[in-house]
């Protein structure tokens, strides 16, 4: 039996596009809270963004994730579903055999690990664009190929004109490895994070599907996806904080040498609570994003397989 199915990638692309549009405003708030300066709490951050940048500020950097994260989610769902079938084929001789907890965990962790290779550069560029309005030091203007200035405090200076300029600037000034800054933190976040994403979703769908029904109701899919997203994003917040700080670091004076140094410096200057900054936004944002993602994925998959 052929375990590979391209329908999962196509359905994941559609689900991913839907979730990006729904979740990007709160994703911007989350990034500013974790890696920015001058925000007291979530509400204060939302208010400041609106006052200084209007509604458009919440959609800063949307074009790149809309084009790239949709592809990223296509990879995530495609890899997970096909890995799940491959494991069932190897273990039970039937790719359609229901997966147990071990199968789900292994497929989720493989998905998390593989997704980082594509997702790290995407996340880095998204964060650099979202952080455009943050204070930067003059010497860091070199990252954008600008003439260095002697003054230290420069505000509202855009380093990047857009996604392509951001990528080319990083490659020119930091090399290919610059696009993968924060990858270690992303592995720590995504490998267990996807296990806490797909497992709760699968279990909740199973529990909410009446006996005798082959597939869950769309409302059950939406609810299960939302709850799974909130669980996954809450537990991933500490690693997400580290990733955001490491990836946004180039906009400020470089101060983190690596993951361990970032943990120590963050704890020393801001205490233990820093590792849960943005947790509320992650939980709130995770629900509609993931609910939309799974519903878009499942309905699209049903449509493609019905053709």
Secondary structure, 3 states (H helix, E strand, C coil): CCCCCCHHHHHHHHHHHHHHHHHHHHHHHHHHHHHCCCCCCHHHHHHHHHHHHCHHHHHCCHHHHHHHHHHHHHHHHHHHHHHHHHHHHHHHCCCCCCCCHHHHHHHHHHHHHHHHHHHHHHHHHHHHHHCCCCCEEHHHHHHHCCCCCCCCEECCCCCCCCHHHHHHHHHHHHCHHHHHCCHHHHHHHHHHHHHHHHHHHHHHHHHHCCCCCCCCCHHHHHHHHHHHHHHHHHHHHHHHHHHHHHHHHHHCCCCCCCHHHHHHHHHHHHCHHHHHCCHHHHHHHHHHHHHHHHHHHHHHHHHHHCC
